Amino acid sequence: MPLTRRTALAATAATALAGVTARPAFAAAAADYVIRHDQPRQTILGLGVEIQSDSIGSGNNGLPAATTSVPHDLVAAERTRMYRDLLKIREDRGFRYLRLALGLYLRGLDSAQKQIVGRWPTQLAELAELIAQSGIEGVSAEYWSPAPGWKSNGSYIGGTIASTDPGWLDQFGDAIVRDLVHLRDNGVPVTMFSLQNEPSIGGVAYSCCTYSNDQYYKAFKAIAPKVRAEFPGIFIHADAENGQRGRGGALIRGDAAALSQVDGWSFHRIGSDSNDQLQNNYTSDAAGKPVFSNEFEYQVPTSDWKMVNTAQSIMNWMTFQNSPTWFWLHALKPTYNSEASGYSLGFWRPYDDDDFTKYPNIAKGHWDYNPRNFNGIYGFVRYLPWNSVRYHVDEGTVRTEQRIMAWKTPQGKLVFAFTNRSTSTVTYTVDTGSTRAFQGQQFTPTARNTNLTDKAGPVLSLTLPPTSVQFWIERL
């Protein structure tokens, strides 16, 4: 189902009556958690993931000439396995959005250095194949830097935009639209757009562009309507670092015309404790627009605790901030990049990596999972289909080490996720409101999608081992 920027966010499911058990008024006290079929919340559009479709130096240091990237480096069978097992997972679901870093992981240039194109002849065809074969709806096109011909220093690295004069911004906006049309014309659909990744950041060794508040506001106001006119169903999000509290946010909120172009505010809370979303209110000054995280990763190697923390980040953005989506940073990272463990769902070995002391099981042109990152996300990609609707859960005690989130699929099937981030086994009861049986699947740092014994509703007694995530799926 294609994304429509307002109807999809406003959509809620009708209360599902079949199989729902009437509860006495004291039911909330009889179970630790009570799923409220009478309280639908936001539509969850689906999850996103970024792709390293060009090279970057280890430790994010520089832009090498090498074409080290995926799917480019993978042999044919490994491409297919990546599309099927990492991105798609099942025929009817998978990641919905592919975050594409324009000016970084797509950084070829025309002769005037004002348009971004593929850096080698097959790059866009490879991206188009990935999207088509994995079932992804389209890219979230986001600039790490505009083409150098539009910048103050004539480089992808450093600098800012060259002007905010209206005539210049008009031409700049037309060039951005041409970049996006070029993607579409080459089989890469564009479903989301953001003007600039981390617009406060400069002084790094990779593509960036620093905006002041005034620059961001003026550029956004000039460019967003042009993008929407060419891509009417697109989802435009602002800031991609600190949302409405970031660059230009106050100015945009104070301008009704500019605000009308905002479909959501995007945040980065990289590697943060998931309690952040439980304890802080990111919606209070959002002017009624959705808030969400479009980048999450760890700056240091992953761990068992982080596997569950990642799951809880997804759940807490959606439960406490009503987010419609959530993005992990990278699908795959190369075996020799120092940041790979914290950033990736898996590793691939480029053809110029002859050091098999790390990841000795991965052959050149092949990939393998990064389990402690992937296992924290896999269940949501598999059991949270696009356009599912979240339902409120009554909690007698709001716990930080155990979290719950419930939703119904577009077919009306009730599913809930339950986590245990602690180092002790826990047991809690969940009043599902359904008399049907529930299929259980468990995820740990070392095992994913382990079958559990079915349990019959309406009240389930669930025992979770340390550092684990369980999904319970209603059998219709």
C-alpha positions in Angstrom: 0.0 0.0 0.0 1.6 3.3 -1.0 2.2 5.9 1.7 -0.1 8.9 1.7 1.3 11.5 4.1 -1.8 12.5 6.0 -4.3 9.7 5.6 -1.9 7.0 6.7 -0.9 8.9 9.8 -4.5 9.6 10.7 -5.8 6.1 10.1 -6.9 3.9 13.0 -8.4 0.5 12.9 -12.0 -0.2 14.0 -12.2 -2.1 17.3 -12.0 -5.8 16.7 -14.9 -7.5 18.4 -14.5 -11.1 17.3 -12.6 -13.1 19.9 -12.6 -10.2 22.4 -13.6 -11.1 25.9 -15.7 -8.8 27.9 -13.8 -7.7 31.1 -15.2 -6.8 34.5 -14.3 -3.3 35.7 -11.6 -4.7 38.0 -9.7 -6.5 35.2 -6.7 -4.0 35.2 -6.0 -5.1 38.8 -6.2 -8.7 37.9 -3.3 -8.7 35.5 0.0 -6.8 35.3 -0.9 -5.6 31.8 -4.2 -5.2 30.0 -4.5 -4.7 26.3 -7.2 -2.2 25.5 -9.1 -3.1 22.4 -11.2 0.0 22.8 -8.2 2.3 22.6 -6.5 2.3 19.2 -3.6 4.7 18.7 -1.4 5.6 15.7 -0.9 3.7 12.5 2.6 2.3 12.3 3.7 2.6 8.7 6.7 0.3 8.9 10.4 0.4 9.7 13.4 1.8 7.8 17.1 0.9 7.4 20.0 2.7 5.7 22.2 1.2 3.0 25.9 1.8 2.4 25.7 2.0 -1.3 29.2 3.6 -1.7 32.4 3.6 0.3 33.4 5.5 3.5 36.6 5.4 5.4 36.9 3.2 8.5 35.8 5.2 11.5 33.9 7.5 9.1 37.2 9.0 8.0 37.1 10.2 4.4 35.5 9.3 1.1 37.6 6.7 -0.6 37.7 6.3 -4.4 36.9 2.6 -4.0 33.4 1.5 -4.9 33.2 -0.6 -1.7 29.4 -1.0 -1.2 26.4 -3.3 -1.2 24.8 -4.8 -3.1 27.7 -4.0 -5.5 30.2 -6.2 -3.7 28.0 -9.2 -3.2 28.0 -12.3 -5.4 24.6 -13.0 -7.0 23.4 -15.6 -4.5 24.4 -13.4 -1.5 22.5 -10.4 -3.0 19.4 -12.6 -3.2 19.9 -13.8 0.4 20.3 -10.3 1.6 17.1 -9.2 -0.1 15.1 -12.2 1.2 16.5 -12.8 4.6 17.7 -9.5 5.9 15.4 -6.9 4.3 12.2 -8.8 3.3 12.0 -11.7 5.7 8.5 -12.7 4.6 6.5 -12.3 1.4 4.0 -9.9 2.9 6.4 -7.8 5.1 9.8 -6.4 5.7 11.5 -3.0 5.9 9.4 -0.4 4.2 11.9 2.4 3.7 15.5 2.5 2.5 17.4 5.5 3.9 19.6 6.8 1.0 22.4 9.3 2.0 22.6 11.7 -1.0 26.0 13.2 -1.3 27.6 10.4 0.7 26.4 6.9 -0.4 25.2 8.3 -3.7 27.8 10.9 -4.7 28.5 10.8 -8.4 28.3 14.3 -10.1 27.5 15.8 -13.5 30.1 18.0 -15.2 28.8 21.1 -13.5 28.9 19.4 -10.1 25.3 20.5 -9.5 23.5 17.2 -9.9 24.0 14.0 -8.0 24.1 10.8 -10.1 25.6 7.3 -9.9 29.3 7.2 -9.4 29.7 4.1 -11.5 27.5 2.9 -14.4 25.6 0.2 -12.5 25.1 1.9 -9.1 21.5 3.0 -9.6 20.5 -0.3 -11.3 21.9 -2.1 -8.2 19.8 0.0 -5.9 16.7 -0.5 -8.1 17.2 -4.2 -8.0 17.6 -4.2 -4.2 14.4 -2.3 -3.8 12.4 -4.4 -6.2 13.7 -7.8 -4.9 13.4 -6.9 -1.2 9.8 -5.5 -1.5 10.9 -2.1 0.0 8.4 0.6 -0.9 11.1 3.3 -1.7 13.9 5.4 -0.5 14.0 8.1 2.2 16.2 10.5 0.2 18.2 12.6 2.6 21.1 14.9 1.9 24.3 14.5 3.8 25.5 17.3 1.5 24.1 18.9 -1.6 26.2 18.7 -4.8 29.4 20.8 -4.4 28.3 23.3 -7.0 25.7 24.6 -4.5 28.0 24.9 -1.6 30.1 27.7 -0.1 33.3 25.7 -0.4 32.7 23.6 -3.5 33.1 20.3 -1.7 31.0 17.5 -0.3 32.9 17.8 3.0 32.4 20.9 5.2 30.9 24.2 4.2 27.3 25.4 3.9 24.9 26.4 1.2 26.2 29.2 -1.0 23.3 31.6 -0.6 19.8 32.2 0.7 18.8 34.7 -2.0 15.3 33.8 -3.3 16.5 33.4 -6.9 19.4 31.2 -5.8 17.1 29.1 -3.6 14.6 28.7 -6.5 17.4 27.2 -8.7 18.7 25.1 -5.8 15.2 23.7 -5.2 14.9 22.8 -8.9 18.2 21.0 -8.8 17.1 18.9 -5.7 13.9 18.0 -7.6 16.0 16.9 -10.6 18.1 14.7 -8.2 15.0 13.0 -7.0 13.5 12.6 -10.4 16.7 11.1 -11.6 16.3 8.4 -8.9 12.7 7.8 -9.9 13.6 7.6 -13.6 16.2 4.9 -12.8 13.9 2.7 -10.9 14.5 4.0 -7.4 11.1 5.2 -6.0 11.2 8.2 -3.6 8.7 8.0 -0.7 10.3 10.2 2.0 12.5 13.3 1.8 14.6 15.4 4.2 16.7 18.5 3.4 19.8 17.7 5.5 21.1 15.0 7.8 22.3 16.5 11.1 22.3 20.1 9.9 24.2 21.4 12.9 27.2 19.2 12.1 30.4 20.3 10.4 34.1 19.6 10.8 33.8 15.9 10.1 35.7 13.9 7.4 32.7 12.8 5.5 29.9 14.6 3.6 28.1 17.3 5.6 26.6 20.7 5.3 26.0 23.1 8.2 22.9 25.2 8.3 22.1 28.1 10.6 18.5 28.4 11.8 17.7 31.0 9.2 19.4 29.1 6.3 17.5 25.9 7.1 14.1 27.7 7.4 14.5 29.6 4.2 15.8 26.6 2.2 13.1 24.3 3.6 10.3 26.8 2.8 11.6 27.2 -0.8 12.4 23.6 -1.5 9.7 21.5 0.2 6.8 22.7 -2.0 8.8 22.0 -5.1 9.5 18.4 -3.9 5.8 17.9 -3.0 4.6 19.2 -6.3 6.7 16.6 -8.2 6.0 13.8 -5.6 2.5 14.4 -4.2 2.4 11.4 -1.9 5.9 12.0 -0.3 6.5 12.2 3.4 8.7 15.3 4.2 10.4 15.4 7.5 12.3 18.2 9.0 15.7 18.5 10.8 16.9 14.8 11.0 18.8 15.5 14.2 16.7 17.4 16.8 13.3 17.6 15.1 11.3 20.8 15.8 13.9 21.7 18.4 16.7 21.7 15.8 17.7 23.9 13.0 15.0 26.2 11.8 12.3 24.4 13.9 11.0 27.5 15.7 10.9 29.6 12.5 9.1 26.8 10.6 6.5 26.4 13.4 5.9 30.1 13.4 5.2 30.1 9.6 1.9 28.4 8.7 3.0 28.0 5.0 6.3 26.3 6.0 4.7 24.2 8.7 2.1 22.9 6.2 5.0 21.2 4.3 6.1 19.2 7.4 4.8 15.7 7.7 7.0 14.8 10.7 9.9 15.8 12.8 13.0 13.5 12.7 15.3 13.0 15.7 18.6 11.2 16.3 19.1 9.8 19.8 22.0 7.6 18.8 22.5 4.6 21.0 20.5 6.2 23.8 19.0 4.3 26.7 15.4 3.5 25.7 14.2 5.2 28.9 14.8 8.5 27.2 11.6 8.1 25.2 9.7 7.0 28.3 10.9 10.0 30.4 10.9 12.8 27.8 8.1 14.3 25.8 9.1 14.9 22.2 5.5 15.7 21.1 4.7 18.7 23.4 6.0 21.3 20.9 5.6 19.4 17.7 2.6 21.4 16.4 0.5 18.3 16.0 3.1 16.6 13.7 4.4 13.1 14.3 7.9 12.7 15.8 10.2 9.7 15.1 13.8 8.5 15.1 15.3 8.1 11.6 18.7 6.9 12.8 19.7 4.6 15.7 23.0 2.8 16.2 25.7 2.4 18.7 29.0 4.3 18.5 30.9 1.4 20.3 30.5 -2.3 19.8 27.2 -3.9 20.5 26.3 -6.0 23.6 23.7 -8.3 25.0 22.0 -5.4 26.9 21.9 -3.3 23.8 20.1 -6.0 21.9 17.1 -5.6 24.2 17.6 -1.8 24.4 17.2 -1.6 20.6 13.9 -3.4 20.8 12.8 -1.1 23.6 13.8 2.0 21.6 11.4 0.9 18.9 8.7 0.3 21.4 9.1 3.4 23.4 9.2 5.8 20.5 5.9 4.2 19.3 4.3 3.8 22.7 5.3 7.0 24.5 5.9 9.3 21.5 3.2 7.8 19.1 5.8 7.5 16.3 4.7 6.1 12.9 8.1 4.7 12.0 11.7 4.0 13.3 15.0 3.6 11.4 18.1 1.5 12.1 21.3 2.9 10.6 22.9 0.3 8.4 21.8 -3.0 6.8 25.4 -4.2 6.3 28.8 -2.7 7.0 32.2 -3.9 5.6 34.3 -6.2 7.7 37.2 -3.8 8.0 35.3 -0.7 9.1 35.9 0.0 12.8 32.4 1.2 13.4 30.8 -1.9 11.9 29.8 -3.7 15.1 27.8 -0.9 16.5 26.3 0.3 13.2 25.2 -2.8 11.3 22.7 -5.6 11.2 25.3 -7.6 9.4 28.8 -7.6 7.9 30.1 -8.2 4.3 33.6 -8.8 3.2 34.9 -6.6 0.4 37.2 -8.1 -2.2 40.1 -6.0 -0.9 39.9 -7.4 2.6 42.4 -10.2 3.1 42.5 -10.1 6.9 40.4 -13.1 8.0 41.3 -12.8 11.7 38.0 -10.9 12.1 34.9 -12.7 10.8 36.8 -15.7 9.5 33.6 -17.3 8.4 32.7 -14.6 5.8 34.2 -15.1 2.4 34.8 -12.3 0.0 31.6 -11.1 -1.6 29.5 -12.8 1.2 27.8 -11.5 4.3 26.7 -12.7 7.7 24.5 -11.4 10.5 25.5 -9.2 13.4 23.1 -11.0 15.8 23.0 -8.7 18.8 21.8 -5.9 16.6 19.7 -7.9 14.1 18.0 -10.0 16.8 16.7 -6.8 18.5 14.9 -5.7 15.3 14.0 -8.9 13.4 10.8 -9.6 15.3 9.3 -6.2 14.5 10.2 -6.5 10.8 8.6 -9.9 10.8 5.5 -9.5 13.1 4.7 -5.8 12.7 3.3 -5.5 9.1 3.0 -2.2 7.4 0.0 -0.1 8.5 -0.6 -2.0 11.7 -2.4 0.0 14.4 -1.0 0.2 17.9 -3.4 -0.3 20.9 -3.0 1.1 24.3 -1.9 -1.2 27.2 -2.9 -0.5 30.8 0.1 -0.9 33.1 -0.3 -1.2 36.8 3.5 -0.3 37.0 5.4 1.4 34.3 8.7 -0.6 34.2 11.9 0.4 32.6 13.5 -3.1 32.3 10.4 -4.8 30.9 8.3 -3.1 28.2 5.2 -4.1 26.3 3.6 -2.9 23.0 0.5 -4.2 21.4 -0.9 -3.8 17.8 -3.3 -5.3 15.3 -2.2 -6.2 11.8 -4.3 -4.9 8.9 -6.0 -8.3 8.9 -7.1 -7.7 12.5 -4.6 -10.1 14.2 -3.5 -9.1 17.7 0.2 -9.1 18.3 2.3 -7.9 21.2 6.0 -7.6 22.0 7.3 -8.0 25.6 10.9 -7.4 26.7 13.1 -8.2 29.6 16.3 -6.1 29.6 17.3 -7.2 33.1 19.7 -10.0 34.2 16.9 -11.9 36.0 14.1 -14.1 34.8 10.7 -12.4 35.2 7.1 -13.6 35.0 4.1 -11.3 34.4 0.4 -11.7 33.4 -1.1 -10.1 30.3 -4.8 -9.8 29.8 -5.1 -10.0 26.0 -8.8 -9.6 25.8 -8.9 -12.5 23.3 -9.9 -16.1 24.0 -7.9 -17.4 21.1 -4.5 -19.2 21.3 -1.3 -17.2 20.9 1.9 -18.4 19.2 5.1 -17.3 20.9 8.5 -16.5 19.4 11.6 -15.6 21.4 14.7 -13.6 20.6 17.9 -13.5 22.6 21.4 -12.1 21.7 22.3 -15.5 20.3 19.0 -17.0 19.0 16.1 -15.5 17.0 12.6 -16.6 16.3 12.7 -19.6 18.7 9.3 -21.3 18.9 7.5 -21.2 22.3 4.6 -23.3 23.4 1.2 -21.8 22.4 -0.8 -20.2 25.2 -4.6 -19.8 25.3 -6.1 -16.4 26.2 -7.5 -14.3 27.5 -4.9 -14.0 30.4 -1.4 -15.2 29.6 1.3 -15.9 32.2 4.6 -15.1 30.5 8.1 -16.0 31.7 11.0 -14.1 30.1 14.6 -15.1 30.6 17.2 -12.4 31.0 18.0 -10.2 28.0 15.2 -11.5 25.9 12.3 -10.3 23.7 9.1 -12.3 23.0 6.4 -11.8 20.4 3.0 -13.3 20.9 0.8 -13.6 17.8 -2.9 -14.3 17.9 -3.9 -17.4 15.9 -7.0 -16.5 13.9 
